[in-house]
Amino acid sequence: MGLVTDSTAWLITLTVLTVSRYLLADVEVTAAWGNVLRNVGLLTLLAMALQIAGGFMSGLYRRKYVVGSLDEARVLTILTFGVTVILSAAVLATAAIPRSVILAMFPMALLLMGGIRLVFRLFVEGRSVPGEEAVPALLYGAGELGHSVVRQMRVDPFSKINPVGFIDDDPSKRGFVLNGLKVLGKGKDLEVIAKRTDAQAVVICQSRVDSAFLRDVHDVTDALGIRLLVFPSTNDALTHKRNARSLRDVSVDDLVGRHPADIDLSSVAGYLSGKRVLVTGAGGSIGSELCRQIHKYGPGELYMLDRDESGLHTTQISIFGHGLLDTSDAVLADIRDPEALRHVFAERKPEVVFHAAALKHLPMLEQYPTEAWKTNVLGTLNVLNASMEVGVERFVNISTDKAADPTSVLGHSKRMAERLTAWAARQDAGSYVSVRFGNVLGSRGSMLPTFQAQIEKGGPVTVTHPDVTRYFMTIPEACELVVQAGAIGEDGQVMILDMGEPVRILDVAQRMIEMSGKDVEIVFTGLRHGEKLHEDLFSVNEQVESPHHPRISHAPVDPSDPAHLEFESWLEAARDKSALTNDEPDGPQQRRSLSLRDEVFAAGGSGR
């Protein structure tokens, strides 16, 4: 279509402009009309030849561009301007037609070519509309994502969503029109607008949304009995382009643990690209996601170390598409075995190490504290020693919020791992930091899968205490911040991730039961030994600041010399603190830590 219409556009442009010029000038050229038309014909043939040649060379006439798209318009403009320049030179050299025609050639020809394309696109898109079975929906967000999504939905006859209008909290967009749909109001008007438009769904069309926002919207849609649809998280969108077909119903993960973060890609790529990177615990939830994210930055080598061969198999498939386990990137070793670690490190010579291997289940470690000591304390020391022997450039120890004012065996073991990492920072030229964060959603044995299994069985759902709260974040978003923390961490410090606001576990259980549509009982079992009513991100006496990233705070760590490690005294201290906390589960120390977290992350500065 383009080749014929563009050639015709040049014929019309040159003929109309030339004839109009003579008629408007009231010049007697009756005897010369034959020469005039001949000259117009020759120039038209030249324009057509140039347009066709340039069009094939640029791909314009080889269907490389969507008709009426900005990409096609850009190429068409450049090509038409080039043809106009050559035609202008020919007119100036031969005076075949009036020189004044030159000024109007480019805009008129481009207007005709572009206009024909626009009409064709409107005709095609007008015939392709969602079917009658498509669900009427409001789109929340009239930005770039909303613009892209509404166009896809309105031209797809198989779309399951039929957009009826936009919601946007930006007051300047009130009445704004995108692809024929108006912005009907703000989020606070959602209930009224949904009833007025008979919308049966709300689609969140914002690139970065957090859980608090989604919970507020879900409360409205749930009350109205309509669906709430979301796009994948930013991390998922890096590998899977967001489009109308990637929409899904909102999940509890979205409502509890979605906290998108801004990542400085240049700083992250600077310490990972081309480097030999080793991840311990690579078969686990955190370790495997770290491997997937690190792989995106193009490390020279990525070594995945774990004692769980099945976990390594799963991780290798998710990254490389195969689970052969016969390549050097999959390392089967136990961090409890110092000699095996030394051999692995001496052979692979990693430059960056992420230490994610750990035992993490609090009640289990209360029963078996020796295992926590062997893995979380001595195992970490083994990894640190192996790292120092080969001179790693950067070491990142994955910690937990339970290490802040620890009251459990798990917390004390991870706090000791932080202190050992701080000790290593003083012994070696490399950078050694710890990263502390709370509960992640989707890990093996975590709260949400447990609740889901209990609901599917008909209950009861077990909650420890009506007022117990926890910090939550999805695994991908937590790992994004871990990788960023590795780039900005200062030697010997612990980096503390902003987990958003703590969430009451009872609220999560009730919401999951409501979303299931089942009638399930909730039973309170009481806090277990070593558990806190409210978790802390900071210890009371930690000096905390956020100098580099608003979502990552820094705090110094008191180093611990491994020469003074002694199991019995460590266990006695852990037991004493655990007993004290269980006597006073909601004491002033924990309330103080909650207020400290709000102060530091709200100010983006420092606090005590």
Number of C-alpha atoms within 10 A of each C-alpha: 10 17 16 10 14 25 21 16 22 26 19 16 23 25 19 14 20 21 17 13 17 15 12 8 8 9 9 10 12 8 8 10 12 11 13 20 17 13 20 22 15 13 21 22 15 17 22 21 14 19 24 20 13 20 20 13 11 14 13 23 17 12 11 11 15 12 18 17 12 11 13 18 19 10 17 21 17 12 20 23 17 16 19 22 13 13 19 18 12 15 18 13 10 10 12 17 23 15 15 12 19 19 11 13 21 20 14 18 24 21 14 18 21 20 13 17 21 15 12 15 15 12 11 12 15 11 12 15 18 20 15 10 11 17 19 21 25 28 26 24 22 27 16 11 15 20 18 17 20 25 16 16 22 22 16 18 18 14 18 18 26 25 23 20 24 30 27 24 16 14 11 8 18 16 13 16 15 17 10 11 17 17 24 21 22 18 17 14 13 20 15 11 19 23 11 9 14 14 21 20 23 26 26 24 27 17 18 14 18 17 21 18 12 19 17 13 20 19 13 17 19 13 9 15 11 16 18 24 19 21 22 18 20 19 15 13 14 11 9 11 12 19 16 19 14 13 17 14 14 19 14 18 17 23 20 26 25 27 22 22 21 13 14 13 12 11 14 19 19 12 19 25 18 14 19 18 28 26 25 27 28 32 27 21 19 20 26 26 22 25 26 19 16 22 18 14 18 14 18 12 19 24 22 25 28 24 18 16 16 13 18 26 17 17 25 24 13 15 16 11 10 12 17 11 16 8 10 11 17 22 22 15 19 19 26 19 15 18 13 16 21 20 12 18 21 14 10 18 19 23 21 25 23 25 24 25 26 22 18 17 13 20 16 14 20 20 12 12 20 16 16 26 25 19 22 27 26 23 23 27 22 20 26 23 16 22 27 20 14 16 17 23 18 24 28 25 28 24 26 22 24 30 27 23 22 24 24 30 32 28 27 27 32 31 25 25 28 31 25 27 32 25 20 27 23 14 11 15 14 19 23 32 30 33 25 26 25 23 21 24 24 17 15 12 11 13 17 20 14 14 20 17 12 15 22 13 11 13 18 16 21 17 19 16 17 16 14 21 18 18 23 24 26 21 21 23 21 28 24 20 24 25 24 21 27 26 21 18 24 18 21 24 24 30 31 27 24 25 25 20 17 17 18 17 20 20 13 18 22 15 15 18 21 13 12 13 9 13 12 19 13 17 14 13 11 13 15 14 18 26 22 24 22 20 24 29 23 27 21 17 10 16 15 24 23 20 13 14 20 18 22 26 29 28 21 18 21 16 19 17 13 15 6 7 14 10 14 10 10 15 17 11 15 22 19 12 17 23 14 12 21 19 9 11 18 15 14 9 14 21 13 14 22 18 11 21 21 14 15 20 22 11 12 18 16 17 15 16
